[in-house]
Amino acid sequence: MELLRSNLSRVRIPEPTNRIYKQECCITFDTPKSEGGLFVDMNTFLAFGKDCVEWNFQKTGNPVYLHIKQTKKAVPEDRPSKKPTLLAIGMEGGFDNNEPEYEETYSIVILPIYATFPFPSVELPEKVRLAADAILLAEGAERKEQVASWTADKKKISEYALTLQQIDNGVVVPPSGWKCAKCDKTENLWLNLTDGMILCGRKNWDGSGGNNHAIEHFNETGYPLAVKLGTITADLEGADVFSYPEDESVLDPLLPQHLAYFGIDFSSLQKTEMTTAERELDQNTNFDWNRIQESGEQVEPLFGPGYTGLINLGNSCYLAATMQVMFSTHSFCSRYYTNQSLKTTFDSAPADPTVDLNMQLTKLAYGLLSGKYSVPKEVVILICFPPPPSLLLLLLVAFSFQKQEGIPPRMFKAVIAASHPEFSTMRQQDALEFFLHFIDQVERTSGGKPEMDPSRSFKFGIEERLECPSGKVAYNRRHDYILSLNVPVHKATNKEEIEDFERMKAEKKAEGTEVFADEILRPRVRLMDCLDSFSAPEEVHDFYSTALKAKTTAIKIAGLTSFPDYMVFHMRKFVMEEGWVPKKLDVYIDVPDIIDISNMRSKGHQPGEELLPEAATESEAEPNKVLADEDIVCQLVSMGFNYLHCQKAAINTSNAGVEEAMNWLLSHMDDPDIDAPISQEVQSDEVLVDPSKVDTLVSFGFEEEIARKALKASGGDIEKATDWIFSSNASGPSDMDATSSTTAGVDDTLPDGGGRYRLTGLVSHIGTSTQCGHYVAHIYKDGRWLIYNDEKVGLSKNPPKDMGYLYFFERLDLSFSNISSAGNSVSRRSCALNEENVYMV
């Protein structure tokens, strides 16, 4: 007791705002039901299992803990079975599922000697009693986060929606073929509901995503609402509407009218929701569900290391399926499990390890790979049937089977979703978007150290060769983590059978009968045909050729500059039909176990090819010089601005409008050359750009060419030039109209090897949209296919390889003894290649 009193300064009485963890260890998945119970630090209110509590004491010096232990109550053998009144299991009035009941006990423990005091007890100091009572009465942080996720799911009606004024400018939005009005982005596009402008979304920290044109448009115009193209369905709440002034996703109750203003007929979308094709798809859903989940098969449950399931937290199957595949790869296993211990990670983690991604990934790896939480649990269900009048005996039937409880990835989900508003909710999400977000977060936490970044094993380079009618070429290069593939249904290998099926379907329709689910035939498309469509020549319209000094049609051919350790293929099965009707392609993909994509490697700049000019010379550019629009200038002058300044404002905004010119003018009033005559501003690059400023930007790590462009665009201001580089995606030639031509070749900064790959995993989707349905993972492990369906893990008898949404391939020449360029290794394994077989030595 004296020891406890001497440490009262280490005991805190929690405030209502404190987060109190008392349901799960923050380092492992131990709970009060675990053998050692759970120890709650009475200073930080973090919980630790028996194996980890001493690590916390060594790190913090906090000695006083509230120990919570749940012990299973003994069940008397003669406990009577209640007569069921409801056809259900485990519910009040239903059949008894014999779930055990637990008794919870508490004590105060002092480390390191584990001195123990029973609680409650009047002999304990008052501060300890008050602190323990407050901890036990408080709602756990785990529960709070779950409630917050559900609350966050409820969007508010935007105050701008009811009073939105739309501009009649003749804009009619087509159902497909969208492109940003200010760049060549074709993904992450937003339709401004005021003027109908289609612009790209925000730029991610690494240059991916959009180019910020949608948010910049709001800053310039003040038009408040935009809807994300591709999310518009018959479900109004499913559409992603963003309010820039309110800085959050909102509801627009007038969305049908606002979309109809630009030719998007919401009423017809409602009427055509259940088309014949969709009705057939609904019939197929049950078949898909059974096939992907292998519901009709006797799936043998598996237990032990690597066979741990993930409990569904409520529409979290997209996370579970993706993470199971990620932790089946050698790069993630070695980074977060083989080569990194829980204690080392905890020692280097911040004061609150629950918010540290590195800690929570290590915890998740330990939970999935150690086997500690994958143990069989015998489940017995007793069902008592009432006897018929002729019998005097009750009929008692017992069902017994084994299952595992799985682990709940609550803390990991909270950390990984903290920077993404959609993943913070309890709605179903797209597994592809989650994969890319997860990879992005892992790369960020690596601190730029390749040996600490397992996401590099998925990273590869893409090179696009563009040839204009002049015969000259340009090369654009970028990095990516997934290869998104169109599905060329017209190349189906069973065309004749499909034609016969269509005739049969038409006959049944004429007879007024429906096609049964077991009669439906789907097109089968080879994966290699999907890959060929990626590399096939493609026309690029409105390409500005610096050789022809005009917009023209160029031919684009794409290839890969490197072959990553793991290649992920995304099948584009969701398309938009006429009338804005979303449709899931009803198609099978024939995927072989071994593929060879060596022919997809790009060749780079070839001898004899002439590159497009870098930029037009001053004399050539002079005829295209922009002249100030006098209407804009006069309106600005009438507001009291200087005439010369107004001319410059109109020229520098390309005569976009009065508001744009005024915004430019207000931000450049203090420019030192604002009063210089326009005729004197046409100077050479050497005069316009200060070499010392170029050197300064180069010292920051930017390329000299990009530094010069940035300084020219920002009037020589280094700070503005830096902002320009990050805001305009200048670090890579992603703009199709860019005249810069770079010589392509093998990308030495990325993992690379041969082009032969083996299929090691797939994530399948059941449902009509990525925003609903269910995700399941199938993984090739230890020479056999396994199914991971939330907390259930078993041996797969018939993996649905032709129904995947994401396919994961491992490069055959990958050396497991040197999984990354920095020697992050799994030293116990090596790989030998013999024809099409991989042998583990």
C-alpha positions, 0 to 999 in steps of 0.5 A: 500500500505504501508503494501505491501511495508513493506513485499516486502522482502517476495516477490520473482521473480521466476527463470526459474528453480523454480516450480510454482504451479498455477493450483491446491492447494497443500493440496486440489483439489481446482482450480482457478475455485473453489469458492474461487479461488487459492492463489499463495504464492509469496515467495514459489510459492505454491498454496492454496485454500481459506480454506488453505491459512491461514494455510500457512500464519500461518506456513510460515509467508508469507503474499503476494499472487497472487490470480487467479480466473476463473469465468464462462462466461454467455451464451446468450440464443439466441446464435446460434448453429453452423451447424456441419460439422464433426461427433464428439462432442466438436471438431471444426466442430462437435456438440456443447457440450456447455462447459462453457467458463471462464474469468480469473482475478487476484489480489494481496492479503495480509494476514491476513487482505485480503487487495486486489489490482487489477492486473495488476496495475501501482500503484503496486511496480515494484518487485510485478509486475515483480513477478506476471508477471513471475508467470503468464507467467511461465509454471505451475509445474503440466504441466511440470511434465506431459510433463516430464512423456511423455518425460521419456517414450521415451527410448534411444538406448543403446550405448552398443547394437550395439557392444555387443559381445555375448559368445558362451557357448551353453546356450539355454533359455527355454520359462518358468521355469526360476530360478536365477542361484545363488539363488531360486528366480523365479520372477524379473529375468533378462537375461544377453545378453552377456553370457545368465546368468539368475539372479535375480534383485535388492533387495528392502529396506525391503528384498523383490524383488531380491537378487542383483545377476544381478547387482553383475554379471555386477560388476564382469564381466562388461557385460552391457545389460540384458532383464527382462524375462516376458516382451519379446513380439512381441513389441520390445519397450515393452521389458524391457532392462536395461543398467548397465553402463548407469543405465537406461532402454534402447532400443536394436535395435538388440534385436531379434538377441541377443535373438535368440543367446540363442534360443529365436526365435523372428521371430517366435514370430512375425509369431505366434502372431495372433494364433487362440486362440488369434484371439478368445481373440480379439473377446472376447475383445469387450465383456470383455470391455462391460461386465467389464465397464457395457457399455450396462447397464443404470448405475446410477451415484452416488455423495457424500462422497466416490463416487468421481472419479479419472481423467485419466491422460493418462494410469493411470487407473491402479492407479485409480482402485487400489487407489479406492479400497485401500481407501474403506478399513477401515485401509486407511480411518481411517489413512488418513481421519478419524483420520488425518486432512488436517491442522495437516498433513500440519503443520507437512509436509516439506516446500514443501508438494507436495513431501511429500507422507503423505501429498499427501495421506491425500489430496487424501483421503480428495478428495475421501472421503469428497464428496466436489468434487463429485457433479453432473454437468448438461451437455446439448448437443444441436444437430441441424439437417439440415431439409429435403427439404420438411420442413421449420423447423430445428430439434433441439434435446437436450440431458441432463445428470449428471456427475462429473468431478472427481479429478486429482491425479497428485501430488500423482502420482508424489510422489509415482512414484518418486522412480520407473522409470516405474510409472514415465512414461505415459505408462500403468502399471501392477496394481499388481506391482503398489499395491506392490510398493504403499504398500512398500512406505506406509510402509517406510513412517510409520517410523516403527510405527505400529499405523501409518502403514495401510499397515499392515492390508494387511500383512501376513506370509507364511510358507513353509514346505520342507521334503527331502527323509530322512524324515527330514524337514525344515521350511522357513517363509516369509511375503507378501501382496498378494497371487498369485494364479495359475489358474488350467484350468484342474479343470474347472467345465464345462469341458463337455461344453468346449469339445463340444465347441472345437468340434464345433470350429474344425468343423467350422474351417474345413468349413472355417468359424469363431466362433462368439464372442457370441458363444465362451465358456470359462472354469470356475474355482472355486477360491477354486481350485486356493487356493487348488493349492497353498497349494498342495504338490509341488516337489522342485528339486535340493534341497540340503539336509544337512541330505543326504549331496547331492542334491535331490528332496524335497516335499514342502507344503505352508501354512499361519501363519496369516490371515490379515485384508484384503487378496488380491488374484492375479490371474495369467492369463498371461502365456508364451507358447512355442515359447515365445508367451505370452498368457492371459488365457481365463478363468472365476473365480467363486468367492463366496461372502464368503470364508473360508480359515481356512484350509490354516493355517500352523501347524508349527513344529510338535512333532515327526518331526526331523529338518534337521541339521543346518550345516555340522560339520567340519569333515563332511565338510572336504571331500567336501573342495574346492581345488584351480583350478590350471589353475586359479591360474597359470593365476593369478600368471602370472600377478604377484600375490603371489601364496598363495594369488591366491590359496585363491582367487580361493577357495573363489570364488569357482573356478568361473573364473579368473576375479572373483578370481582377483576381490576377490584378489584385494579387500582382499589384505589388509586382516590380514590373507592373508599370513596365510597358507591355512591349518591353516585356518580351525578353529572352529566357536568360533575361527573364529568369535569374540564374541564381534563383534557378540554382536555388530551386535546383538545390531544393531538388527540382530539375533545372528545366522545371525550375526555369518554367516555374520562375517564368510562370511566377514572375521570378518569385522563388516562393511562388515558383515552389507553389507553382511546381507543386500545384501544377504537377510540373514534376512529370510530363503528364500534360498531353499538350506539353511540348517537353520530350524526354528520352525514355529507357529502363527506370533504374529507380524502381524494382525490375526484372523479367516479364513472367508472373504467377497469379498469387491472389485475387479480390472478387466483388459481388454486387452491382456497384463498387459502393455496395455488395461484398469483397472476398480474397483468394490467395495462393499460399503453400501450394494451394488456394485459400479463401479469406472471407472476413473472419472465415479462412479455409481451403478453396476447392474452386477459386473464382479466377475468372471473376476477379476485380483485382488480380495480384501477380508475383514476378517469377524471378523475384529473389525472396532472399533479397526482397528489396534493393536495400536488403530487406530480406526473408532469409529463410527462403529462396526461390529457384525457377524451373520452366513454369514451376516455382520450388521453395528451397 
